[in-house]
Amino acid sequence: MIYLESFKFPTFEQEDKALIDYYHYDPDSLEESYFHKNVSGNYPFGVLSGHSLKSLYFAPITILYGGNGSGKSTALNVISEVLGVKRNAAYNTTVMMARYCKLCNYTVGDEWRAENPATQLSESSKMITSDDIFKNILRSRDKNEIKTAKSRILRDEILDVKYNQKYPQRIDFSTGEGIEELLRTRKFKKQSVVQSLSDELGTLEQGYSNGENGLRYLMTEIEEDGLYLLDEPENSMSCKFQQSLAKVIHFSAMRCGAQFVIATHSPFLLAMPDAKIYNLDADPVNLAQWYELENMRIYFELFHSAADLFNTRK
């Protein structure tokens, strides 16, 4: 399913006119022109036009590839802002973002439009960043640490009841005072310490590595259909988990009606079958095959130079 068919960014000339109108400066003044076009507060003006990126045409899996500062995350942020996509993590923005987004436009897929004539694309879209993944990892870790700290205190209380015969100091059946505590202490006496801790605090979540938690989080967030904007989802994942993520994304796109726009450095995601890759390191930005990309060439040369070492090991 194609939800987002195309997206057009403003040209350099459109950006230039918008900045002139905003700052009211003389376009013939080189000093003023240079200052107003290059201050950091103008972000995202100048980022994508600096790579001559004018438009993107999307496939079920579209990948934005490029080095640090190439603008791939900026492109995703602009798309999510224009579409009104749901997102959790904050992102780099300025007061100029809204002004920039007014210069953008997009088209949706014919099939999706026919099935959802009155529905906003934002309702079928989701933005997931590496920050979202890391926050989920830390949240799971914090929940376990809090439970562990509480369990130490509660364990001493349970042991005091079981072995020191500690009961409520005051029980008043007419008012109900102390009854709940009495029932709780009786339960502690009957149960094992582990069972009492589990009843009171719940079970600890199984300890997973960061990569495992990241993959589990993404598999939960990626549903059967919808548009997903993923910003470097492979962060924290080993090669094995990146391979698993690539399989999940490819299956979801080809079999479950999902569409993905992904900013990534991962060779495993870049090498996904049927992926359409835009090389943002090129100027102007162009389409490329995964094996033509600079990062992939660096990997190839590294392993090729050590081919004898791999061939001698069984």
C-alpha positions as CSV (number, residue, x, y, z in Angstrom):
1,M,0.0,0.0,0.0
2,I,1.3,3.5,-0.9
3,Y,0.1,6.0,1.7
4,L,2.5,8.8,0.8
5,E,3.2,9.0,-2.9
6,S,5.4,12.0,-3.2
7,F,6.7,15.0,-1.2
8,K,8.1,18.2,-2.5
9,F,10.5,20.5,-0.7
10,P,10.9,24.2,-1.5
11,T,13.6,25.2,-4.0
12,F,16.4,27.5,-3.2
13,E,14.6,30.3,-4.9
14,Q,11.4,29.7,-2.9
15,E,13.4,29.6,0.3
16,D,15.2,32.8,-0.6
17,K,11.9,34.7,-1.3
18,A,10.5,33.4,2.0
19,L,13.5,34.7,4.0
20,I,13.4,38.1,2.2
21,D,9.7,38.5,3.0
22,Y,10.3,37.5,6.6
23,Y,13.3,39.6,7.4
24,H,12.4,42.5,5.0
25,Y,16.0,43.0,3.9
26,D,17.4,44.2,0.6
27,P,18.1,41.1,-1.6
28,D,20.9,43.0,-3.2
29,S,22.8,43.4,0.1
30,L,25.3,40.5,0.1
31,E,26.1,41.0,3.8
32,E,22.5,40.9,4.9
33,S,21.7,38.1,2.6
34,Y,24.6,35.9,3.8
35,F,23.7,36.6,7.5
36,H,20.0,35.8,7.2
37,K,20.5,32.7,5.2
38,N,23.1,31.2,7.4
39,V,22.1,31.9,11.0
40,S,21.2,28.6,12.8
41,G,17.8,30.0,13.7
42,N,16.7,29.6,10.1
43,Y,16.7,25.8,10.3
44,P,15.6,23.9,8.2
45,F,16.1,26.6,5.5
46,G,19.2,25.8,3.5
47,V,19.7,22.2,4.7
48,L,17.9,20.2,1.9
49,S,18.2,22.8,-0.8
50,G,21.9,22.8,-0.1
51,H,21.9,19.2,-1.5
52,S,19.5,20.2,-4.3
53,L,16.8,17.9,-2.8
54,K,13.6,19.0,-4.4
55,S,11.3,16.0,-4.2
56,L,10.9,12.4,-3.1
57,Y,8.8,9.7,-4.7
58,F,8.0,6.8,-2.4
59,A,7.9,3.0,-2.7
60,P,6.6,0.6,0.0
61,I,10.2,0.9,1.4
62,T,12.1,4.1,0.8
63,I,15.5,4.7,2.4
64,L,17.2,8.1,2.9
65,Y,20.9,7.4,3.1
66,G,23.7,9.9,3.9
67,G,26.4,10.8,6.3
68,N,26.1,13.0,9.4
69,G,24.7,16.4,8.4
70,S,23.4,15.2,5.1
71,G,19.8,16.1,6.0
72,K,18.1,12.7,6.1
73,S,16.8,13.3,9.6
74,T,15.8,16.8,8.7
75,A,13.8,15.4,5.7
76,L,11.9,13.0,8.0
77,N,11.2,15.7,10.5
78,V,9.8,18.0,7.8
79,I,7.6,15.2,6.4
80,S,6.3,14.3,9.9
81,E,5.6,18.0,10.6
82,V,3.7,18.6,7.4
83,L,1.7,15.4,7.6
84,G,1.0,15.9,11.4
85,V,2.4,12.5,12.1
86,K,2.2,11.2,15.7
87,R,5.6,11.2,17.5
88,N,6.9,11.1,21.0
89,A,10.5,12.2,21.0
90,A,11.3,15.9,20.7
91,Y,13.4,17.0,17.7
92,N,15.7,19.8,16.5
93,T,13.5,22.6,15.3
94,T,13.2,26.4,15.3
95,V,10.5,29.0,14.9
96,M,11.1,28.8,11.2
97,M,10.0,25.2,10.9
98,A,6.3,26.2,10.4
99,R,7.2,28.8,7.8
100,Y,9.3,26.3,5.9
101,C,6.6,23.6,6.0
102,K,4.1,25.9,4.4
103,L,6.3,25.8,1.3
104,C,6.1,22.0,1.1
105,N,3.4,19.9,-0.5
106,Y,2.7,16.2,-0.9
107,T,0.4,13.7,-2.7
108,V,-1.1,10.5,-1.3
109,G,-1.5,7.1,-3.0
110,D,-4.6,6.7,-5.2
111,E,-5.6,3.4,-3.5
112,W,-5.4,4.9,0.0
113,R,-7.3,8.0,-1.1
114,A,-10.1,5.9,-2.6
115,E,-10.4,3.9,0.6
116,N,-10.1,6.9,2.9
117,P,-11.6,9.9,1.2
118,A,-12.3,11.8,4.4
119,T,-9.4,10.6,6.5
120,Q,-6.2,12.5,7.3
121,L,-3.0,10.7,6.5
122,S,-1.7,11.6,10.0
123,E,-4.2,9.1,11.4
124,S,-2.5,6.2,9.6
125,S,1.1,7.4,10.3
126,K,3.7,7.1,13.0
127,M,7.2,8.5,13.6
128,I,9.6,6.4,15.5
129,T,13.1,7.6,16.3
130,S,16.2,6.2,18.0
131,D,15.4,8.5,21.0
132,D,12.0,6.7,21.4
133,I,13.8,3.3,21.4
134,F,16.4,4.5,24.0
135,K,13.7,6.0,26.2
136,N,11.7,2.7,26.2
137,I,14.9,0.8,27.1
138,L,15.6,3.2,30.0
139,R,12.0,3.1,31.1
140,S,12.0,-0.7,31.3
141,R,15.3,-0.6,33.2
142,D,14.0,2.0,35.7
143,K,10.8,0.0,36.4
144,N,12.9,-3.1,37.2
145,E,15.2,-1.0,39.4
146,I,12.3,0.5,41.3
147,K,10.7,-2.9,41.9
148,T,14.0,-4.3,43.0
149,A,14.5,-1.5,45.6
150,K,10.9,-1.9,46.9
151,S,11.4,-5.7,47.1
152,R,14.3,-5.3,49.5
153,I,12.2,-3.3,51.9
154,L,9.2,-5.6,51.5
155,R,11.3,-8.7,52.0
156,D,12.4,-7.5,55.4
157,E,8.7,-6.9,56.3
158,I,7.7,-10.3,55.2
159,L,10.5,-12.0,57.1
160,D,9.6,-10.1,60.2
161,V,6.0,-11.4,59.9
162,K,7.0,-15.0,59.2
163,Y,9.7,-15.4,61.8
164,N,9.2,-12.7,64.4
165,Q,5.4,-13.1,64.6
166,K,4.8,-9.5,63.9
167,Y,1.1,-8.5,63.8
168,P,-0.8,-5.2,63.6
169,Q,-0.5,-3.3,66.9
170,R,-4.2,-2.4,67.0
171,I,-7.2,-4.1,65.5
172,D,-10.7,-2.6,65.8
173,F,-13.4,-4.8,64.2
174,S,-16.0,-2.0,64.7
175,T,-14.1,0.5,62.6
176,G,-12.1,-1.9,60.5
177,E,-8.8,-0.4,61.6
178,G,-5.9,-2.9,61.2
179,I,-8.0,-5.6,59.6
180,E,-6.5,-5.1,56.1
181,E,-3.0,-5.3,57.6
182,L,-3.9,-8.4,59.6
183,L,-5.1,-10.2,56.4
184,R,-2.0,-9.1,54.7
185,T,0.3,-10.5,57.4
186,R,-1.7,-13.8,57.4
187,K,-1.1,-14.1,53.7
188,F,2.6,-13.5,54.2
189,K,2.7,-16.3,56.7
190,K,1.1,-18.8,54.4
191,Q,3.0,-17.9,51.2
192,S,6.7,-18.2,50.3
193,V,8.7,-14.9,50.3
194,V,8.9,-15.1,46.5
195,Q,5.2,-15.5,46.1
196,S,4.4,-12.6,48.4
197,L,6.8,-10.3,46.6
198,S,5.3,-11.3,43.3
199,D,1.8,-10.6,44.5
200,E,2.7,-7.2,46.0
201,L,5.0,-5.9,43.3
202,G,4.3,-7.9,40.2
203,T,7.0,-9.9,38.4
204,L,10.2,-8.3,37.2
205,E,10.4,-7.9,33.4
206,Q,12.8,-10.4,31.9
207,G,16.2,-8.8,31.4
208,Y,16.9,-8.1,27.7
209,S,19.8,-6.5,26.1
210,N,19.4,-3.0,24.6
211,G,19.3,-4.5,21.1
212,E,16.7,-7.0,22.1
213,N,14.6,-4.3,23.8
214,G,14.9,-2.1,20.8
215,L,13.7,-4.8,18.4
216,R,10.9,-5.8,20.7
217,Y,9.7,-2.2,21.0
218,L,9.7,-1.7,17.2
219,M,7.9,-5.0,16.6
220,T,5.2,-3.7,19.0
221,E,5.0,-0.3,17.4
222,I,4.9,-1.6,13.8
223,E,1.4,-2.8,13.1
224,E,-0.1,-4.4,10.0
225,D,-0.7,-1.3,8.0
226,G,0.1,2.4,8.1
227,L,2.9,4.8,7.2
228,Y,6.0,4.6,9.4
229,L,8.8,7.1,9.4
230,L,11.8,5.5,11.1
231,D,14.9,7.6,12.1
232,E,17.9,5.3,12.5
233,P,16.0,2.5,14.1
234,E,19.0,0.2,14.1
235,N,20.8,2.2,16.9
236,S,21.9,-0.1,19.8
237,M,21.2,-3.3,17.7
238,S,23.8,-5.9,16.8
239,C,24.2,-7.2,13.3
240,K,21.9,-10.2,14.2
241,F,19.1,-7.9,15.4
242,Q,19.5,-5.5,12.4
243,Q,19.0,-8.5,10.2
244,S,15.8,-9.4,12.1
245,L,14.6,-5.8,11.9
246,A,15.1,-5.8,8.1
247,K,13.0,-9.0,7.8
248,V,10.2,-7.4,9.9
249,I,10.2,-4.3,7.8
250,H,10.3,-6.1,4.5
251,F,7.5,-8.5,5.5
252,S,5.3,-5.7,6.9
253,A,5.7,-3.7,3.7
254,M,5.2,-6.6,1.2
255,R,2.6,-8.7,3.1
256,C,0.8,-6.4,5.6
257,G,0.1,-3.2,3.8
258,A,2.7,-1.0,5.7
259,Q,4.8,1.7,4.1
260,F,8.2,2.8,5.4
261,V,10.4,5.9,5.0
262,I,13.7,5.2,6.8
263,A,16.8,7.2,7.5
264,T,19.6,4.7,8.2
265,H,23.3,3.8,7.9
266,S,22.6,0.1,8.5
267,P,24.0,-2.1,5.7
268,F,21.3,-4.7,6.5
269,L,18.5,-2.2,6.0
270,L,20.1,-0.7,2.9
271,A,20.3,-4.2,1.4
272,M,16.6,-5.0,1.8
273,P,15.1,-6.3,-1.4
274,D,12.8,-3.8,-3.2
275,A,14.1,-0.8,-1.2
276,K,14.2,2.5,-3.0
277,I,17.3,4.4,-1.9
278,Y,18.0,8.1,-2.1
279,N,21.6,9.1,-1.7
280,L,21.7,12.4,0.2
281,D,25.5,12.5,0.0
282,A,25.1,13.2,-3.7
283,D,24.5,16.7,-5.0
284,P,22.0,16.7,-6.5
285,V,20.4,13.9,-4.5
286,N,19.9,10.9,-6.7
287,L,18.7,7.3,-6.6
288,A,21.3,4.6,-6.0
289,Q,21.7,0.9,-5.5
290,W,22.9,-0.2,-2.0
291,Y,26.2,-1.6,-3.4
292,E,27.0,1.8,-5.0
293,L,27.0,3.7,-1.7
294,E,30.2,4.9,-0.1
295,N,29.6,3.2,3.3
296,M,28.9,-0.1,1.6
297,R,32.1,0.2,-0.5
298,I,34.1,0.8,2.7
299,Y,32.6,-2.4,4.3
300,F,33.4,-4.3,1.1
301,E,37.0,-3.1,1.0
302,L,37.5,-3.9,4.6
303,F,36.3,-7.5,4.3
304,H,37.9,-8.0,0.8
305,S,41.3,-7.0,2.3
306,A,40.9,-9.7,4.9
307,A,39.4,-12.3,2.7
308,D,42.4,-14.7,3.3
309,L,41.7,-14.5,7.1
310,F,38.0,-15.5,6.6
311,N,38.9,-18.2,4.1
312,T,41.4,-19.9,6.4
313,R,38.9,-20.1,9.3
314,K,36.3,-22.9,9.3
